[in-house]
């Protein structure tokens, strides 16, 4: 199956562990956004957002990793896709 794992950049270590576990079980990650740093300019932000949306569209399953103490915006956009 193809998975997209959404979450907050500040929680990327947990996201990486989840993606590694899925890969070890033979699943595909449609886009690994954790490999990038926070974009500095609006053009780069747009490119990253487009990559994320495409990753969600290609996925069979969306996993959202949410913790109580972090604000979420982009994750909910991904859920809407």
ZIHURA-V156016 format. One record per pair of residues at least 6 apart in sequence whose ideal C-beta (glycine too) atoms are under 7 Angstrom apart, sorted by the first residue. I is the first residue (numbers start at 1). J is the second residue. D is the distance in whole Angstrom. If there is no record, write none. Layout:
# ZIHURA-V156016
<<I/J/D> <I/J/D>>
This chain:
# ZIHURA-V156016
<<1/27/5> <1/60/5> <1/61/6> <2/28/5> <2/30/5> <2/58/6> <2/59/5> <2/60/5> <3/22/5> <3/27/5> <3/28/7> <3/29/6> <3/30/7> <3/59/6> <3/61/5> <3/63/6> <4/30/5> <4/31/6> <4/55/5> <4/56/5> <4/59/4> <4/62/5> <5/15/5> <5/18/5> <5/19/5> <5/29/7> <5/63/5> <5/65/7> <6/62/6> <6/63/7> <6/64/5> <6/65/7> <6/75/5> <6/78/4> <7/15/5> <7/64/7> <7/65/4> <7/75/6> <8/70/4> <8/72/6> <8/75/7> <9/38/6> <10/70/6> <11/65/6> <11/67/6> <11/70/6> <12/34/4> <14/65/6> <15/34/6> <15/65/6> <16/34/5> <18/63/7> <18/65/7> <19/29/5> <19/32/6> <22/29/6> <23/29/6> <30/55/4> <30/58/4> <30/59/5> <31/51/6> <31/52/6> <31/54/7> <31/55/3> <33/48/7> <33/52/6> <36/48/6> <39/45/4> <39/48/5> <52/78/6> <53/81/5> <56/62/6> <56/78/5> <56/81/4> <57/81/6> <62/78/7> <62/79/7> <64/75/6> <64/79/6> <66/72/6>>
